[in-house]
Amino acid sequence: MSDHIQIGAAAPRAQYVASGAQSAFTYPFPIFKPADLEVWLDAVLQSGGYSVSGAGISSGGTVIFTAPPANGVVVTLRRRLIIARTSDLQNDEVIRAKVINDEFDIQTAALQQVADDLALTVRRAPTSSSTADLTLPEPEAGRYLAWNAAGTGLANGTADLETALPAIETAAGHAATAIAKAAEAAASAAQAAAAAASVGNPLHRGQNLADLADTAAARVNLGAAAAAHTHAAAEVADLTAVARDVVGAMIVAAGGSYDDAAGTIALPAAAGAALLDRLAFLEANLAVTVLRDQIDSGWSVLKMVDGVADEFEDQTGIDTAASTNETYDSSGDYYHAPSFTGAIPQGTGAPLGNLTNGGGLAAAFDGVGAQTYAASANISTSVGGLGNVIGKDFGNVVAIYRIVATASTTYPFLAVSGSVAYQVEYSSDNSTWSVAAGGATGGAAGEVLDVSFASQSARYWRLNISGNGSNGVGVAELVFYGVVVDAMTLVSIAFTAEAVPTDARLVVLHQPVDSVTLDTDLIAETSRDGGTTWTAAALANEGAFDASTAILAGTADLSAQPAGTAMKWRLKTLNTTEQRIHGVWMQWR
């Protein structure tokens, strides 16, 4: 990566027409420091009321106004350098490439500035062969500027401008009248010729449309449908209806539909889907651009038209009362769940093993320790020796240091009296197993087997119990203890929509430290009633944001939620997976 600004071919000036709501305006050319950028509103150079980000970045940056410029105001952003050289390269000293590059960058930027100024001046065309002198005469109050009598240069007019204007306006009026009469005559001639040559053509029938007061008859002459369009105002109904008839016919021909009475048009399914896909693609790119700009510029919550972006520069955009286990990393500007040491929640991971009779494998992880043998996880005819197993696939590597197993209330682990051998085992592939601990139990009903051992890290864990080849083996409850990641719920504050939205789109900057299954280990939801009702968005990985962070996107249909305009997003990280959330963008419509 270059350690100096790259001066591209972009002109050092950008202009926008303000909407009255937009606060952020980009400049697509580099500046060396914020003071290098001039900000104009119409013809007024601004001295404050805005901030400049992106100085020193080759692709440019953004101007953020404290208050959005008024609707229709022209916003001009241009680079203005003080053209001077204050540096000096010394004899017999090491001249570094960066120093030379910086000098050339400033000179190139200065040349672009001069070229842009020159483009705004009065010039002859490149193909002009004139040698006339374009030097301006000295100003004279009230005089206008004109070519001299010989056409060789510019001179001040001999008459006062106020005196000359009425004569100019009169001449212009005569010219306009002459042009209008000529156009009228040409139109009449063309109409007559067309009528003579096109007998039977509905556009050229005897009823001249320009003179026809009966709009229904005019529609018949045009070949248009009946004027039954209740969606249009009376004074423009005819014109609107004709236009919609034409567009509607084109849509129907392409496989869509057109409701003439309602004035509604539906795109063909394929075209509509393609259009929505394209819009989603553009929205995702806009979200990534906004979030990247926020990260580069150190902004936090950025409110937009029907949307909001938060890159977690601080915690102002988070509803801490509604969030749980959210841990904010101020150095990395991200949220993650904390780690804890203790019993892993029984709902974490997928049960495995061959104790599938009775209550099935799930019975050993339902939080109920006092269960009969029939309700426990059991195998009615045991495997002789070790091989009667029950455990968990945690989905990710976890560090386990203890297990607590409980026998049923009616039988010991093995359904005969006497000691029972066991092993606590772990594996990285659910095939090759290692032993973390082992021993023998007393063989009593309701016995609690509590085994601690040196912490081991693996994805698969199980309790392996020895059987006699005939009587059953059962486990009422099995709890694993380890150092694991807690679940996190991260909820935004409410943002007010101008109208009740029907759907919301989320883009999340997500760093999966562990292997993460979207919509299972990470749930993204939105609400339009302030967080009372939530709808999940199906997330998809849209590519890499950087080397460790992915761009996730999804849309939620809010139409079934109670009507409301208090917009919120919510993220849940589950199943002891370490995940980091670096930013969220939400747009609604």
Summary of the structure (lengths in Angstrom):
residues: 589
radius of gyration: 38.6
end to end distance: 39.4
largest distance: 127.0
contacts: 1729
relative contact order: 0.08
helix: 22%
strand: 36%
